[in-house]
Amino acid sequence: MAIRRLILVAVSLGIGFALTVLITMLIGTTPAEYGAIYMIFTTLSLAVAIGIWLDLLLKTNILPK
């Protein structure tokens, strides 16, 4: 179960970071111009949203029913 949870965290953070970079490119800026703090919090926000769905798919039961 711990391995699944680590996979969930790694995948959700990776997808969150990739989506953040994609969003910054789509709005016409670079990650450096967007700012490190904004990148961190945007990545974390997207990672939590992705993590909720991955919790359901991977059946890690992090969230209560």
PDB file of N, CA, C and O in Angstrom, chain B, residues numbered from 101:
ATOM      1  N   MET B 101       0.820  -1.194   0.000  1.00  0.00           N
ATOM      2  CA  MET B 101       0.000   0.000   0.000  1.00  0.00           C
ATOM      3  C   MET B 101       0.865   1.258   0.000  1.00  0.00           C
ATOM      4  O   MET B 101       0.521   2.249  -0.644  1.00  0.00           O
ATOM      5  N   ALA B 102       1.982   1.218   0.719  1.00  0.00           N
ATOM      6  CA  ALA B 102       2.862   2.384   0.781  1.00  0.00           C
ATOM      7  C   ALA B 102       3.475   2.681  -0.584  1.00  0.00           C
ATOM      8  O   ALA B 102       3.680   3.843  -0.936  1.00  0.00           O
ATOM      9  N   ILE B 103       3.764   1.641  -1.346  1.00  0.00           N
ATOM     10  CA  ILE B 103       4.332   1.843  -2.682  1.00  0.00           C
ATOM     11  C   ILE B 103       3.322   2.563  -3.579  1.00  0.00           C
ATOM     12  O   ILE B 103       3.685   3.475  -4.322  1.00  0.00           O
ATOM     13  N   ARG B 104       2.063   2.152  -3.507  1.00  0.00           N
ATOM     14  CA  ARG B 104       1.019   2.809  -4.305  1.00  0.00           C
ATOM     15  C   ARG B 104       0.886   4.274  -3.928  1.00  0.00           C
ATOM     16  O   ARG B 104       0.699   5.127  -4.795  1.00  0.00           O
ATOM     17  N   ARG B 105       0.981   4.564  -2.649  1.00  0.00           N
ATOM     18  CA  ARG B 105       0.859   5.953  -2.200  1.00  0.00           C
ATOM     19  C   ARG B 105       2.038   6.790  -2.669  1.00  0.00           C
ATOM     20  O   ARG B 105       1.862   7.947  -3.050  1.00  0.00           O
ATOM     21  N   LEU B 106       3.228   6.223  -2.647  1.00  0.00           N
ATOM     22  CA  LEU B 106       4.395   6.949  -3.161  1.00  0.00           C
ATOM     23  C   LEU B 106       4.275   7.194  -4.662  1.00  0.00           C
ATOM     24  O   LEU B 106       4.638   8.261  -5.156  1.00  0.00           O
ATOM     25  N   ILE B 107       3.764   6.197  -5.380  1.00  0.00           N
ATOM     26  CA  ILE B 107       3.537   6.354  -6.817  1.00  0.00           C
ATOM     27  C   ILE B 107       2.511   7.451  -7.063  1.00  0.00           C
ATOM     28  O   ILE B 107       2.682   8.273  -7.963  1.00  0.00           O
ATOM     29  N   LEU B 108       1.445   7.469  -6.267  1.00  0.00           N
ATOM     30  CA  LEU B 108       0.412   8.493  -6.397  1.00  0.00           C
ATOM     31  C   LEU B 108       0.999   9.882  -6.210  1.00  0.00           C
ATOM     32  O   LEU B 108       0.705  10.786  -6.993  1.00  0.00           O
ATOM     33  N   VAL B 109       1.816  10.064  -5.194  1.00  0.00           N
ATOM     34  CA  VAL B 109       2.417  11.367  -4.922  1.00  0.00           C
ATOM     35  C   VAL B 109       3.352  11.779  -6.051  1.00  0.00           C
ATOM     36  O   VAL B 109       3.314  12.923  -6.505  1.00  0.00           O
ATOM     37  N   ALA B 110       4.188  10.854  -6.503  1.00  0.00           N
ATOM     38  CA  ALA B 110       5.148  11.177  -7.562  1.00  0.00           C
ATOM     39  C   ALA B 110       4.441  11.517  -8.870  1.00  0.00           C
ATOM     40  O   ALA B 110       4.796  12.490  -9.535  1.00  0.00           O
ATOM     41  N   VAL B 111       3.455  10.729  -9.237  1.00  0.00           N
ATOM     42  CA  VAL B 111       2.737  10.968 -10.493  1.00  0.00           C
ATOM     43  C   VAL B 111       1.933  12.260 -10.426  1.00  0.00           C
ATOM     44  O   VAL B 111       1.933  13.038 -11.380  1.00  0.00           O
ATOM     45  N   SER B 112       1.254  12.494  -9.320  1.00  0.00           N
ATOM     46  CA  SER B 112       0.447  13.708  -9.228  1.00  0.00           C
ATOM     47  C   SER B 112       1.322  14.965  -9.217  1.00  0.00           C
ATOM     48  O   SER B 112       0.950  15.975  -9.816  1.00  0.00           O
ATOM     49  N   LEU B 113       2.475  14.920  -8.546  1.00  0.00           N
ATOM     50  CA  LEU B 113       3.377  16.070  -8.590  1.00  0.00           C
ATOM     51  C   LEU B 113       3.966  16.284  -9.980  1.00  0.00           C
ATOM     52  O   LEU B 113       4.114  17.422 -10.424  1.00  0.00           O
ATOM     53  N   GLY B 114       4.299  15.201 -10.663  1.00  0.00           N
ATOM     54  CA  GLY B 114       4.825  15.317 -12.024  1.00  0.00           C
ATOM     55  C   GLY B 114       3.801  15.900 -12.985  1.00  0.00           C
ATOM     56  O   GLY B 114       4.118  16.781 -13.784  1.00  0.00           O
ATOM     57  N   ILE B 115       2.575  15.406 -12.905  1.00  0.00           N
ATOM     58  CA  ILE B 115       1.515  15.929 -13.771  1.00  0.00           C
ATOM     59  C   ILE B 115       1.201  17.376 -13.405  1.00  0.00           C
ATOM     60  O   ILE B 115       0.985  18.210 -14.284  1.00  0.00           O
ATOM     61  N   GLY B 116       1.175  17.672 -12.106  1.00  0.00           N
ATOM     62  CA  GLY B 116       0.923  19.044 -11.674  1.00  0.00           C
ATOM     63  C   GLY B 116       1.974  20.011 -12.180  1.00  0.00           C
ATOM     64  O   GLY B 116       1.645  21.114 -12.618  1.00  0.00           O
ATOM     65  N   PHE B 117       3.237  19.608 -12.124  1.00  0.00           N
ATOM     66  CA  PHE B 117       4.307  20.471 -12.628  1.00  0.00           C
ATOM     67  C   PHE B 117       4.213  20.640 -14.145  1.00  0.00           C
ATOM     68  O   PHE B 117       4.384  21.743 -14.663  1.00  0.00           O
ATOM     69  N   ALA B 118       3.941  19.544 -14.851  1.00  0.00           N
ATOM     70  CA  ALA B 118       3.817  19.631 -16.311  1.00  0.00           C
ATOM     71  C   ALA B 118       2.651  20.530 -16.713  1.00  0.00           C
ATOM     72  O   ALA B 118       2.767  21.312 -17.656  1.00  0.00           O
ATOM     73  N   LEU B 119       1.537  20.423 -16.008  1.00  0.00           N
ATOM     74  CA  LEU B 119       0.398  21.287 -16.314  1.00  0.00           C
ATOM     75  C   LEU B 119       0.701  22.746 -15.998  1.00  0.00           C
ATOM     76  O   LEU B 119       0.257  23.640 -16.718  1.00  0.00           O
ATOM     77  N   THR B 120       1.448  22.993 -14.935  1.00  0.00           N
ATOM     78  CA  THR B 120       1.819  24.361 -14.591  1.00  0.00           C
ATOM     79  C   THR B 120       2.704  24.971 -15.662  1.00  0.00           C
ATOM     80  O   THR B 120       2.503  26.121 -16.049  1.00  0.00           O
ATOM     81  N   VAL B 121       3.674  24.222 -16.141  1.00  0.00           N
ATOM     82  CA  VAL B 121       4.537  24.719 -17.220  1.00  0.00           C
ATOM     83  C   VAL B 121       3.716  24.962 -18.478  1.00  0.00           C
ATOM     84  O   VAL B 121       3.905  25.971 -19.157  1.00  0.00           O
ATOM     85  N   LEU B 122       2.807  24.047 -18.793  1.00  0.00           N
ATOM     86  CA  LEU B 122       1.951  24.213 -19.970  1.00  0.00           C
ATOM     87  C   LEU B 122       1.078  25.458 -19.842  1.00  0.00           C
ATOM     88  O   LEU B 122       0.934  26.214 -20.802  1.00  0.00           O
ATOM     89  N   ILE B 123       0.505  25.671 -18.683  1.00  0.00           N
ATOM     90  CA  ILE B 123      -0.351  26.838 -18.470  1.00  0.00           C
ATOM     91  C   ILE B 123       0.452  28.130 -18.603  1.00  0.00           C
ATOM     92  O   ILE B 123      -0.020  29.091 -19.209  1.00  0.00           O
ATOM     93  N   THR B 124       1.660  28.160 -18.042  1.00  0.00           N
ATOM     94  CA  THR B 124       2.471  29.372 -18.158  1.00  0.00           C
ATOM     95  C   THR B 124       2.854  29.643 -19.606  1.00  0.00           C
ATOM     96  O   THR B 124       2.913  30.798 -20.028  1.00  0.00           O
ATOM     97  N   MET B 125       3.114  28.589 -20.365  1.00  0.00           N
ATOM     98  CA  MET B 125       3.432  28.781 -21.782  1.00  0.00           C
ATOM     99  C   MET B 125       2.206  29.279 -22.557  1.00  0.00           C
ATOM    100  O   MET B 125       2.330  30.113 -23.454  1.00  0.00           O
ATOM    101  N   LEU B 126       1.033  28.766 -22.205  1.00  0.00           N
ATOM    102  CA  LEU B 126      -0.189  29.174 -22.904  1.00  0.00           C
ATOM    103  C   LEU B 126      -0.564  30.626 -22.624  1.00  0.00           C
ATOM    104  O   LEU B 126      -1.156  31.282 -23.481  1.00  0.00           O
ATOM    105  N   ILE B 127      -0.230  31.138 -21.443  1.00  0.00           N
ATOM    106  CA  ILE B 127      -0.543  32.533 -21.160  1.00  0.00           C
ATOM    107  C   ILE B 127       0.555  33.476 -21.641  1.00  0.00           C
ATOM    108  O   ILE B 127       0.460  34.690 -21.460  1.00  0.00           O
ATOM    109  N   GLY B 128       1.584  32.923 -22.247  1.00  0.00           N
ATOM    110  CA  GLY B 128       2.616  33.742 -22.879  1.00  0.00           C
ATOM    111  C   GLY B 128       3.723  34.201 -21.958  1.00  0.00           C
ATOM    112  O   GLY B 128       4.282  35.279 -22.159  1.00  0.00           O
ATOM    113  N   THR B 129       4.045  33.430 -20.978  1.00  0.00           N
ATOM    114  CA  THR B 129       5.139  33.775 -20.082  1.00  0.00           C
ATOM    115  C   THR B 129       6.023  32.554 -19.883  1.00  0.00           C
ATOM    116  O   THR B 129       5.714  31.466 -20.368  1.00  0.00           O
ATOM    117  N   THR B 130       7.109  32.742 -19.176  1.00  0.00           N
ATOM    118  CA  THR B 130       7.994  31.620 -18.868  1.00  0.00           C
ATOM    119  C   THR B 130       7.858  31.298 -17.386  1.00  0.00           C
ATOM    120  O   THR B 130       7.396  32.132 -16.608  1.00  0.00           O
ATOM    121  N   PRO B 131       8.256  30.104 -16.996  1.00  0.00           N
ATOM    122  CA  PRO B 131       8.217  29.790 -15.565  1.00  0.00           C
ATOM    123  C   PRO B 131       9.068  30.739 -14.716  1.00  0.00           C
ATOM    124  O   PRO B 131       8.723  31.012 -13.567  1.00  0.00           O
ATOM    125  N   ALA B 132      10.167  31.240 -15.264  1.00  0.00           N
ATOM    126  CA  ALA B 132      11.009  32.180 -14.523  1.00  0.00           C
ATOM    127  C   ALA B 132      10.283  33.503 -14.286  1.00  0.00           C
ATOM    128  O   ALA B 132      10.388  34.087 -13.207  1.00  0.00           O
ATOM    129  N   GLU B 133       9.552  33.969 -15.284  1.00  0.00           N
ATOM    130  CA  GLU B 133       8.784  35.203 -15.127  1.00  0.00           C
ATOM    131  C   GLU B 133       7.575  34.996 -14.214  1.00  0.00           C
ATOM    132  O   GLU B 133       7.161  35.918 -13.511  1.00  0.00           O
ATOM    133  N   TYR B 134       7.018  33.803 -14.225  1.00  0.00           N
ATOM    134  CA  TYR B 134       5.848  33.487 -13.399  1.00  0.00           C
ATOM    135  C   TYR B 134       6.195  33.515 -11.916  1.00  0.00           C
ATOM    136  O   TYR B 134       5.373  33.915 -11.092  1.00  0.00           O
ATOM    137  N   GLY B 135       7.392  33.099 -11.579  1.00  0.00           N
ATOM    138  CA  GLY B 135       7.860  33.156 -10.195  1.00  0.00           C
ATOM    139  C   GLY B 135       7.882  31.795  -9.529  1.00  0.00           C
ATOM    140  O   GLY B 135       7.006  30.961  -9.757  1.00  0.00           O
ATOM    141  N   ALA B 136       8.885  31.584  -8.712  1.00  0.00           N
ATOM    142  CA  ALA B 136       9.080  30.288  -8.063  1.00  0.00           C
ATOM    143  C   ALA B 136       7.962  29.970  -7.074  1.00  0.00           C
ATOM    144  O   ALA B 136       7.472  28.842  -7.032  1.00  0.00           O
ATOM    145  N   ILE B 137       7.560  30.949  -6.287  1.00  0.00           N
ATOM    146  CA  ILE B 137       6.505  30.709  -5.292  1.00  0.00           C
ATOM    147  C   ILE B 137       5.195  30.376  -5.986  1.00  0.00           C
ATOM    148  O   ILE B 137       4.484  29.466  -5.560  1.00  0.00           O
ATOM    149  N   TYR B 138       4.869  31.099  -7.046  1.00  0.00           N
ATOM    150  CA  TYR B 138       3.639  30.819  -7.786  1.00  0.00           C
ATOM    151  C   TYR B 138       3.700  29.453  -8.457  1.00  0.00           C
ATOM    152  O   TYR B 138       2.697  28.743  -8.522  1.00  0.00           O
ATOM    153  N   MET B 139       4.882  29.087  -8.957  1.00  0.00           N
ATOM    154  CA  MET B 139       5.037  27.757  -9.562  1.00  0.00           C
ATOM    155  C   MET B 139       4.799  26.668  -8.529  1.00  0.00           C
ATOM    156  O   MET B 139       4.121  25.680  -8.812  1.00  0.00           O
ATOM    157  N   ILE B 140       5.350  26.841  -7.337  1.00  0.00           N
ATOM    158  CA  ILE B 140       5.198  25.832  -6.284  1.00  0.00           C
ATOM    159  C   ILE B 140       3.737  25.674  -5.894  1.00  0.00           C
ATOM    160  O   ILE B 140       3.227  24.555  -5.829  1.00  0.00           O
ATOM    161  N   PHE B 141       3.056  26.792  -5.633  1.00  0.00           N
ATOM    162  CA  PHE B 141       1.676  26.695  -5.181  1.00  0.00           C
ATOM    163  C   PHE B 141       0.717  26.258  -6.285  1.00  0.00           C
ATOM    164  O   PHE B 141      -0.257  25.558  -6.008  1.00  0.00           O
ATOM    165  N   THR B 142       0.971  26.651  -7.517  1.00  0.00           N
ATOM    166  CA  THR B 142       0.142  26.178  -8.621  1.00  0.00           C
ATOM    167  C   THR B 142       0.348  24.689  -8.830  1.00  0.00           C
ATOM    168  O   THR B 142      -0.614  23.952  -9.042  1.00  0.00           O
ATOM    169  N   THR B 143       1.597  24.241  -8.773  1.00  0.00           N
ATOM    170  CA  THR B 143       1.886  22.811  -8.909  1.00  0.00           C
ATOM    171  C   THR B 143       1.223  22.008  -7.801  1.00  0.00           C
ATOM    172  O   THR B 143       0.632  20.960  -8.064  1.00  0.00           O
ATOM    173  N   LEU B 144       1.313  22.483  -6.573  1.00  0.00           N
ATOM    174  CA  LEU B 144       0.693  21.770  -5.454  1.00  0.00           C
ATOM    175  C   LEU B 144      -0.825  21.724  -5.588  1.00  0.00           C
ATOM    176  O   LEU B 144      -1.444  20.700  -5.295  1.00  0.00           O
ATOM    177  N   SER B 145      -1.423  22.819  -6.026  1.00  0.00           N
ATOM    178  CA  SER B 145      -2.875  22.845  -6.198  1.00  0.00           C
ATOM    179  C   SER B 145      -3.324  21.850  -7.258  1.00  0.00           C
ATOM    180  O   SER B 145      -4.275  21.096  -7.049  1.00  0.00           O
ATOM    181  N   LEU B 146      -2.645  21.851  -8.381  1.00  0.00           N
ATOM    182  CA  LEU B 146      -2.993  20.910  -9.443  1.00  0.00           C
ATOM    183  C   LEU B 146      -2.690  19.473  -9.029  1.00  0.00           C
ATOM    184  O   LEU B 146      -3.430  18.557  -9.390  1.00  0.00           O
ATOM    185  N   ALA B 147      -1.614  19.268  -8.279  1.00  0.00           N
ATOM    186  CA  ALA B 147      -1.258  17.921  -7.829  1.00  0.00           C
ATOM    187  C   ALA B 147      -2.305  17.361  -6.872  1.00  0.00           C
ATOM    188  O   ALA B 147      -2.605  16.168  -6.917  1.00  0.00           O
ATOM    189  N   VAL B 148      -2.857  18.197  -6.017  1.00  0.00           N
ATOM    190  CA  VAL B 148      -3.912  17.735  -5.114  1.00  0.00           C
ATOM    191  C   VAL B 148      -5.151  17.339  -5.911  1.00  0.00           C
ATOM    192  O   VAL B 148      -5.774  16.315  -5.633  1.00  0.00           O
ATOM    193  N   ALA B 149      -5.503  18.152  -6.899  1.00  0.00           N
ATOM    194  CA  ALA B 149      -6.665  17.827  -7.728  1.00  0.00           C
ATOM    195  C   ALA B 149      -6.456  16.521  -8.495  1.00  0.00           C
ATOM    196  O   ALA B 149      -7.369  15.701  -8.582  1.00  0.00           O
ATOM    197  N   ILE B 150      -5.276  16.328  -9.042  1.00  0.00           N
ATOM    198  CA  ILE B 150      -4.960  15.085  -9.753  1.00  0.00           C
ATOM    199  C   ILE B 150      -4.885  13.922  -8.765  1.00  0.00           C
ATOM    200  O   ILE B 150      -5.319  12.813  -9.076  1.00  0.00           O
ATOM    201  N   GLY B 151      -4.336  14.172  -7.580  1.00  0.00           N
ATOM    202  CA  GLY B 151      -4.189  13.131  -6.569  1.00  0.00           C
ATOM    203  C   GLY B 151      -5.515  12.573  -6.093  1.00  0.00           C
ATOM    204  O   GLY B 151      -5.609  11.390  -5.768  1.00  0.00           O
ATOM    205  N   ILE B 152      -6.536  13.403  -6.048  1.00  0.00           N
ATOM    206  CA  ILE B 152      -7.863  12.924  -5.644  1.00  0.00           C
ATOM    207  C   ILE B 152      -8.365  11.874  -6.622  1.00  0.00           C
ATOM    208  O   ILE B 152      -8.897  10.840  -6.218  1.00  0.00           O
ATOM    209  N   TRP B 153      -8.194  12.144  -7.906  1.00  0.00           N
ATOM    210  CA  TRP B 153      -8.649  11.176  -8.916  1.00  0.00           C
ATOM    211  C   TRP B 153      -7.759   9.939  -8.948  1.00  0.00           C
ATOM    212  O   TRP B 153      -8.247   8.825  -9.134  1.00  0.00           O
ATOM    213  N   LEU B 154      -6.456  10.133  -8.768  1.00  0.00           N
ATOM    214  CA  LEU B 154      -5.560   8.980  -8.755  1.00  0.00           C
ATOM    215  C   LEU B 154      -5.805   8.095  -7.531  1.00  0.00           C
ATOM    216  O   LEU B 154      -5.615   6.880  -7.595  1.00  0.00           O
ATOM    217  N   ASP B 155      -6.221   8.697  -6.428  1.00  0.00           N
ATOM    218  CA  ASP B 155      -6.568   7.914  -5.243  1.00  0.00           C
ATOM    219  C   ASP B 155      -7.713   6.961  -5.555  1.00  0.00           C
ATOM    220  O   ASP B 155      -7.712   5.812  -5.114  1.00  0.00           O
ATOM    221  N   LEU B 156      -8.672   7.436  -6.302  1.00  0.00           N
ATOM    222  CA  LEU B 156      -9.790   6.585  -6.697  1.00  0.00           C
ATOM    223  C   LEU B 156      -9.337   5.488  -7.660  1.00  0.00           C
ATOM    224  O   LEU B 156      -9.747   4.335  -7.524  1.00  0.00           O
ATOM    225  N   LEU B 157      -8.497   5.842  -8.628  1.00  0.00           N
ATOM    226  CA  LEU B 157      -8.079   4.866  -9.633  1.00  0.00           C
ATOM    227  C   LEU B 157      -7.101   3.830  -9.086  1.00  0.00           C
ATOM    228  O   LEU B 157      -7.192   2.651  -9.426  1.00  0.00           O
ATOM    229  N   LEU B 158      -6.164   4.265  -8.240  1.00  0.00           N
ATOM    230  CA  LEU B 158      -5.160   3.344  -7.708  1.00  0.00           C
ATOM    231  C   LEU B 158      -5.638   2.627  -6.445  1.00  0.00           C
ATOM    232  O   LEU B 158      -4.967   1.722  -5.950  1.00  0.00           O
ATOM    233  N   LYS B 159      -6.786   3.029  -5.930  1.00  0.00           N
ATOM    234  CA  LYS B 159      -7.360   2.426  -4.719  1.00  0.00           C
ATOM    235  C   LYS B 159      -6.380   2.443  -3.541  1.00  0.00           C
ATOM    236  O   LYS B 159      -6.167   1.427  -2.880  1.00  0.00           O
ATOM    237  N   THR B 160      -5.792   3.610  -3.296  1.00  0.00           N
ATOM    238  CA  THR B 160      -4.852   3.742  -2.183  1.00  0.00           C
ATOM    239  C   THR B 160      -5.561   4.058  -0.873  1.00  0.00           C
ATOM    240  O   THR B 160      -4.962   3.914   0.193  1.00  0.00           O
ATOM    241  N   ASN B 161      -6.794   4.475  -0.923  1.00  0.00           N
ATOM    242  CA  ASN B 161      -7.618   4.772   0.250  1.00  0.00           C
ATOM    243  C   ASN B 161      -6.986   5.816   1.169  1.00  0.00           C
ATOM    244  O   ASN B 161      -7.056   5.693   2.392  1.00  0.00           O
ATOM    245  N   ILE B 162      -6.372   6.838   0.585  1.00  0.00           N
ATOM    246  CA  ILE B 162      -5.856   7.948   1.376  1.00  0.00           C
ATOM    247  C   ILE B 162      -7.029   8.785   1.894  1.00  0.00           C
ATOM    248  O   ILE B 162      -7.053   9.187   3.057  1.00  0.00           O
ATOM    249  N   LEU B 163      -7.992   9.036   1.018  1.00  0.00           N
ATOM    250  CA  LEU B 163      -9.168   9.804   1.399  1.00  0.00           C
ATOM    251  C   LEU B 163     -10.233   8.873   1.982  1.00  0.00           C
ATOM    252  O   LEU B 163     -10.413   7.755   1.500  1.00  0.00           O
ATOM    253  N   PRO B 164     -10.932   9.330   3.011  1.00  0.00           N
ATOM    254  CA  PRO B 164     -11.992   8.474   3.555  1.00  0.00           C
ATOM    255  C   PRO B 164     -13.161   8.378   2.586  1.00  0.00           C
ATOM    256  O   PRO B 164     -13.314   9.203   1.686  1.00  0.00           O
ATOM    257  N   LYS B 165     -13.967   7.370   2.787  1.00  0.00           N
ATOM    258  CA  LYS B 165     -15.107   7.172   1.883  1.00  0.00           C
ATOM    259  C   LYS B 165     -16.212   8.132   2.157  1.00  0.00           C
ATOM    260  O   LYS B 165     -17.242   8.097   1.483  1.00  0.00           O
TER     261      LYS B 165
END
